Amino acid sequence: MIAPVLSRIRKLLTTPEAAAPSRRDDLQIAIAVLLVEAACMDDSFDEHERAKIEHLLERKFDLSHDETRGLLALAEKTAERSHQLHPFTRLAVERMEPKRRIRLIEMLWEVAYADGKLDPDEDVLLRRVAGLIYVSDEDRVAARQRVLSRLGRS
């Protein structure tokens, strides 16, 4: 099941954009994988992080609870097998306008802070992903501040 998804993502990345059909589920997988990566950076994927990712995916993609759980399970398996962020960040760049990519960074901050603390490896991942999806340091920091403000941790 994972191999066909990765194959579809690879094919999408090598197909000229004009010829590529819109595949919302590939983007969903890419975003879900990035969220899982953020949750796993501190070597712990706890229930707070899982619940946060489920909430973010349900809200972003208007999914049912079962659809969200299936997407998250697929993202976890994909993240375990993939040791690169580039296919997922490249898809985000190709398929998301700049404001939506900033929102993705905000989602990643929400996951990073879901367990109540920011691990240094999570911070490094956020800097790396932001660079790969062309989100400026200024926008990355502003996204972090919005998340901290919502958490009452300004």
Residue, then its C-alpha position, 0 to 999 in steps of 0.5 A: m500500500i505504501a509503495p503505490v503512494l510513493s510511486r504516485i508521489r514520485k510520478l507527480l514530482t517528475t510529471p510536468e505540472a501542466a500535465a499532472p492532474s490535481r490529486r488532493d490526496d497526494l498533498q494530504i499525504a505529504i502534509a500528514v508525513l511532515l506533521v508526523e515527522a515533527a511529532c517524532m523528532d523528539d523520539s516520542f509520538d505521544e497522544h497529545e501530538r497524535a490528537k493534534i495532528e488528527h485535529l489539524l488534518e480533519r480541519k484542513f482537509d474536511l475529513s471524517h474521523d475515520e478518513t483522518r485516522g486512515l491518513l495518519a496511519l498511512a503517513e506514519k508508515t510512509a514516514e517510517r520508510s522514507h528518510q527524506l523530506h524533499p519529496f514531501t516539501r517539493l510537493a508542498v511548494e508545487r501545490m500550495e501558494p505561499k500563504r498556505r505554506i506559511r499555514l503549514i509551518e504554523m501547523l508544524w509549530e502546533v505539533a511541535y508544541a503539542d506535548g508542552k515543550l519544544d525539543p531542539d530537534e523539532d526547532v531544527l526540523l521547522r527551520r529546515v522545512a521552512g527553508l525547503i518550502y520557501v517560507s522566510d525566517e520572518d514568516r516562520v517566527a511569526a507563525r511560531q508567535r501566533v501558535l504560542s499566543r494561542l497557547g497562552r505562552s507568548 
